[in-house]
Amino acid sequence: MKLVFVNDGVYAYATGSPSAVGGAERQQWLLARALAARGWSVTVGVRTLMNAKERRTIDDVNFVGIGQGQILFAWSRFLAAEHPNWWYWRCADHLLGPAVELAKLRGVQTIFAAGFDRDVQPRRALSRRPRWWPLYAWGLARTDRILVQHRGQMAQLTPRWRAKARILPSIVGEMESVTSHAERAQYVAWVAMLRQAKRPDLLIEVARKTPSLYFIVCGGPTTFMSPPGYSERIIEALRTLPNIEYRGQVAPKEARQVIANAAVLLSTSDEEGFPNTFLQAWSSGTPVVSLSVDPNDVIKQEGLGAVSESIESVEADLGTLMASWQQRDEIAARARRYVTTTHSEAGVVPAFEQFILGTAHKEIKREGSSENAHARLTGG
């Protein structure tokens, strides 16, 4: 069975590039590598980081340069050359619609995987060319399988599409070694790109109100999902605070080490999917304090940190955890058990295979009326 991806970020993670960023890209690399290890033929198309027709194999995953010409022509040539059974696509983009139709013309089935909660809400999903959302919605309607990360995403998905959808947990990846919290440095980690949805402004507010706490912040500027100049204003503010060590964008390995050695990981995001940083924290025994994000209520139900819901509560929750290394060690043990049970390759990959290859799939009826067509696109 052969599966393809088209994503330059996957290649960046595979090569260990310091510029590799993005939880969606990391998850695609982890899945690609895991499937290849189980005997799948896996190829990743790369536009900008490889020369056209250049080929390279890393951990049994094949990478091929597809050129930087017109995107649909590049994809068509790639599919024609590789003859895959499946094309895996992660995160919302208006080009999903044309990509799915192109795949169908080539006899290739498609998998869409949500990476962000609003990905399952077509009218809100697009940050790039948002008025083109009907193309994206058409892609969701026509794709063969949909993967979501947690129950909240499934609940938001239109009922018409749930028959071809499944919840698939994210893969934790490398399990970090655990250092006892009695031996850790007393700092709070915050790791994310400085985009608006991550709410670094709230991090700044928390740091100002807790001058006794020390924060290490990793994340570079971006214009993705953020207005021009937003990241630059945040960086200026971060550098004015004496209790924040701002490191900028760092290599994935350094980011993991910052999280693994922290007393606590802080999340101030308004929206996420299932954050990779949470999995990295729990794999290394680091509790998570989240302002609002708690996919599947796992932080509350499994006791993996705290969900604060207000700035005042964030301050209190951080103070409580920082004051007790014994409590943090207890959380560390629960966190390791949770990710080993729920997010290991040994569990996630067979679930992926069973859904993609072994689950009966009913074709969605495509009634001809414009009313029904509109309902399919909007989720109505």
C-alpha positions in Angstrom: 0.0 0.0 0.0 1.4 3.4 -1.0 0.6 6.7 0.6 1.9 10.2 -0.4 2.2 13.6 1.4 3.0 16.9 -0.2 4.6 19.2 2.4 8.0 20.8 2.6 7.8 21.0 6.4 7.8 17.2 6.6 11.2 17.2 4.9 12.5 19.9 7.3 11.6 17.6 10.3 13.1 14.5 8.6 16.4 16.2 8.0 16.6 17.7 11.4 16.6 21.2 10.1 16.7 24.0 12.7 14.0 25.8 10.7 11.5 23.0 11.1 8.3 24.4 12.7 4.7 23.4 13.0 2.8 20.7 14.9 1.0 19.6 11.7 4.2 19.1 9.9 5.7 17.2 12.8 2.7 14.9 13.0 3.0 14.1 9.3 6.6 13.2 9.6 5.9 11.0 12.6 3.1 9.2 10.8 5.1 8.8 7.6 8.0 7.3 9.4 5.8 5.0 11.4 3.9 3.7 8.4 7.2 3.1 6.5 8.5 1.1 9.4 5.4 -1.1 9.1 5.9 -1.8 5.5 4.0 1.0 3.7 5.5 2.7 0.7 5.6 6.3 1.7 6.7 9.3 -0.5 6.7 13.0 0.3 6.6 15.6 -2.5 8.8 18.6 -1.8 8.6 21.9 -3.7 11.1 24.3 -2.4 13.7 22.4 -0.3 14.7 19.9 -3.1 15.5 20.3 -6.7 13.0 18.9 -9.2 13.2 15.1 -9.6 15.8 14.9 -6.8 15.2 11.9 -4.6 16.3 11.0 -1.1 15.3 8.4 1.5 15.3 9.0 5.2 14.1 6.4 7.7 12.6 4.4 4.8 10.5 7.5 3.8 11.1 8.6 0.2 11.4 12.3 -0.6 11.1 13.7 -4.2 11.4 17.2 -5.6 8.3 18.1 -7.5 9.4 21.5 -8.8 8.1 25.0 -8.2 5.9 25.4 -11.3 2.1 25.8 -11.2 1.0 23.8 -8.2 -1.8 21.7 -9.8 0.5 20.7 -12.6 3.2 19.8 -10.2 0.8 17.7 -8.1 -0.6 16.0 -11.2 2.9 15.0 -12.4 3.7 13.8 -8.9 0.7 11.6 -8.7 1.2 10.2 -12.2 4.8 9.3 -11.4 4.2 7.8 -8.0 0.9 5.9 -8.5 -0.2 6.1 -4.9 -3.3 4.5 -3.4 -3.8 7.4 -0.9 -2.9 11.0 -0.6 -2.8 12.4 3.0 -3.6 16.1 3.5 -3.4 17.9 6.9 -5.0 21.3 7.8 -7.4 23.6 6.1 -6.6 25.2 2.7 -8.7 26.3 -0.2 -6.6 24.1 -2.5 -8.0 21.0 -0.8 -11.0 21.0 -3.2 -8.9 21.0 -6.4 -6.4 18.5 -4.9 -9.2 16.0 -4.1 -10.6 16.3 -7.6 -7.1 15.9 -9.1 -6.6 12.8 -7.0 -9.9 11.3 -8.2 -8.9 11.9 -11.8 -5.7 9.9 -11.1 -7.6 7.1 -9.2 -6.1 8.1 -5.9 -8.1 8.2 -2.6 -7.7 11.0 -0.2 -7.4 11.5 3.6 -8.0 14.8 5.2 -6.7 15.3 8.8 -7.7 18.2 10.9 -4.8 20.0 12.6 -6.7 22.9 14.2 -10.1 23.0 15.8 -11.6 25.4 13.2 -10.6 23.1 10.4 -13.9 21.3 10.8 -15.8 24.6 10.4 -15.4 25.5 6.7 -16.6 29.1 6.9 -14.0 29.9 9.7 -11.2 27.5 8.7 -9.2 29.5 6.1 -6.6 32.1 7.2 -5.4 32.3 3.6 -8.0 33.4 1.0 -10.9 33.0 3.5 -13.5 33.9 0.8 -12.6 30.8 -1.0 -14.0 28.6 1.7 -16.5 26.8 -0.6 -13.5 25.2 -2.4 -12.2 23.9 0.9 -15.7 22.7 1.9 -16.0 20.9 -1.4 -12.8 19.1 -0.7 -14.1 18.0 2.7 -17.3 16.8 1.1 -15.5 14.8 -1.6 -12.5 13.4 0.4 -12.7 9.7 1.2 -11.7 9.8 4.8 -11.5 12.5 7.5 -9.4 12.2 10.7 -10.0 14.4 13.7 -7.9 14.7 16.9 -10.5 14.7 19.6 -14.2 14.5 20.5 -14.7 18.3 20.2 -13.6 18.3 16.6 -15.9 15.4 15.8 -18.8 17.1 17.4 -18.2 20.3 15.3 -18.0 18.2 12.1 -21.2 18.3 10.0 -23.2 15.1 10.6 -23.1 14.3 6.8 -19.3 13.8 7.1 -19.1 11.9 10.3 -19.7 8.6 8.6 -16.3 8.9 6.9 -14.6 10.4 10.0 -12.7 8.9 12.9 -10.9 10.3 16.0 -7.2 9.4 15.7 -4.9 10.5 18.5 -1.7 12.4 17.6 1.6 10.5 17.9 3.8 11.5 20.8 7.1 10.7 19.0 10.3 10.4 20.9 9.8 9.8 24.6 12.0 12.2 26.5 13.9 11.1 29.6 12.4 12.2 32.9 14.3 14.4 35.3 12.9 14.5 38.9 11.3 17.9 39.6 13.5 18.2 42.7 16.4 18.5 40.3 14.9 20.8 37.7 15.4 24.5 37.2 12.5 26.6 38.4 11.2 28.1 35.2 8.0 28.1 33.2 8.3 27.2 29.5 6.2 28.8 26.7 6.9 27.4 23.3 4.9 28.4 20.1 5.2 30.6 17.1 4.2 34.2 17.9 0.9 34.2 16.2 -2.3 35.8 17.5 -4.2 32.6 18.3 -1.4 31.5 20.6 -2.1 34.7 22.7 1.5 35.6 23.6 0.0 38.9 24.8 -1.5 36.9 27.7 1.8 35.4 28.4 3.2 38.9 28.8 0.3 39.8 31.1 1.0 36.8 33.3 4.7 37.5 33.4 4.1 41.1 34.5 1.8 40.0 37.3 4.2 37.3 38.5 7.6 38.9 38.7 8.8 36.2 41.1 8.4 33.5 38.3 11.0 33.1 35.5 9.9 32.2 32.0 11.8 30.8 29.0 10.0 31.6 25.8 10.7 30.0 22.4 9.0 31.1 19.2 9.7 33.1 16.1 7.7 35.8 14.3 5.1 34.9 11.7 2.4 36.5 9.6 0.3 33.2 9.6 -3.1 33.9 11.2 -1.8 37.2 12.5 -1.9 40.9 11.3 1.3 42.5 10.0 3.6 43.7 12.8 1.9 41.6 15.5 4.9 39.3 16.2 7.3 42.2 16.2 5.3 44.1 18.8 5.2 40.9 21.0 8.9 40.4 20.7 9.6 44.0 21.7 7.4 43.5 24.8 9.0 40.2 25.7 12.4 41.7 25.7 11.4 44.5 28.1 10.5 42.0 30.9 13.4 41.0 33.3 11.7 37.7 34.2 11.4 36.5 30.5 14.3 34.9 28.7 13.2 35.2 25.0 15.2 32.8 22.8 13.4 33.4 19.5 12.8 30.6 17.1 14.9 27.6 18.1 15.6 24.2 16.6 13.0 21.4 17.5 15.6 19.6 19.6 16.2 22.7 21.7 12.5 23.4 22.1 12.0 19.8 23.4 14.9 20.3 25.9 13.4 23.6 27.1 10.0 21.8 27.7 11.6 18.7 29.2 13.7 20.6 31.8 10.9 23.0 32.8 8.9 22.9 36.0 5.7 23.7 34.0 4.6 24.3 30.4 2.2 27.2 30.0 -0.3 27.5 27.2 -2.2 30.7 26.6 -3.8 29.7 23.3 -7.4 30.5 22.5 -7.6 27.7 19.9 -5.5 24.7 19.1 -6.0 21.1 17.8 -4.2 18.7 20.1 -1.0 20.6 20.8 2.3 18.8 20.1 3.8 20.8 23.0 1.4 19.1 25.4 2.5 15.7 24.3 6.2 16.7 24.5 5.6 18.0 28.0 3.9 14.9 29.2 6.4 12.6 27.6 9.1 14.2 29.7 6.9 14.5 32.9 6.3 18.3 32.6 2.8 19.4 33.9 0.8 21.7 31.6 -1.1 24.8 32.8 -3.5 25.9 30.1 -5.6 29.0 30.1 -8.4 27.4 28.1 -7.3 24.6 25.7 -8.0 21.0 27.1 -8.8 18.6 24.2 -11.0 15.7 25.4 -10.8 17.3 28.9 -7.7 15.2 29.4 -5.8 17.7 31.7 -8.8 17.7 34.1 -9.7 14.0 33.9 -6.2 12.6 34.0 -4.7 15.2 36.4 -2.0 16.4 34.0 -1.7 20.0 35.2 -4.4 22.6 35.4 -7.0 24.4 33.2 -7.1 27.9 34.6 -9.8 29.7 32.6 -8.7 33.2 33.8 -5.5 35.1 34.2 -5.9 35.2 38.0 -6.3 31.4 38.1 -3.2 31.0 35.9 -1.2 32.9 38.4 -2.5 30.8 41.3 -2.1 27.5 39.4 1.5 28.3 38.4 2.3 29.4 42.0 0.9 26.1 43.5 2.8 23.9 41.1 6.0 25.8 41.3 5.9 25.5 45.1 5.7 21.7 45.2 8.1 19.5 43.3 6.4 16.5 44.9 3.1 17.4 43.3 4.8 17.9 40.0 6.5 14.5 40.2 3.1 12.9 40.8 1.8 14.6 37.7 4.8 13.4 35.8 4.1 9.8 36.5 0.5 10.1 35.4 1.5 12.0 32.3 3.9 9.4 31.2 1.3 6.7 31.6 -1.2 8.7 29.6 0.9 9.3 26.6 2.3 5.8 26.5 -1.2 4.4 26.6 -3.0 6.8 24.2 -0.4 8.4 21.9 2.3 5.8 21.2 2.9 4.7 17.6 2.1 1.1 18.7 -1.5 2.2 19.3 -2.1 5.0 16.8 -0.7 3.4 13.6 -2.8 0.2 13.8 -5.8 2.4 14.4 -5.0 4.4 11.3 -4.6 1.2 9.2 -7.8 -0.3 10.5 -9.8 2.8 9.6 -8.1 3.5 6.2 -7.9 -0.1 5.0 -10.2 -2.2 7.1 -13.4 -0.2 7.7 -16.4 -0.4 5.5 -17.0 3.0 4.0 -20.4 4.1 2.6 -20.3 6.6 -0.2 -22.1 9.8 0.7 -25.1 10.3 -1.5 -24.8 13.4 -3.8 -28.3 14.6 -4.4 -28.6 16.9 -7.4 -30.5 19.8 -5.9 -28.8 23.0 -5.2 -30.3 23.0 -1.7 -28.6 19.7 -0.8 -25.4 20.8 -2.5 -25.3 23.9 -0.3 -26.0 21.9 2.8 -23.0 19.6 2.0 -20.7 22.6 1.6 -21.8 24.6 4.7 -22.4 21.6 7.0 -26.1 22.6 7.2 
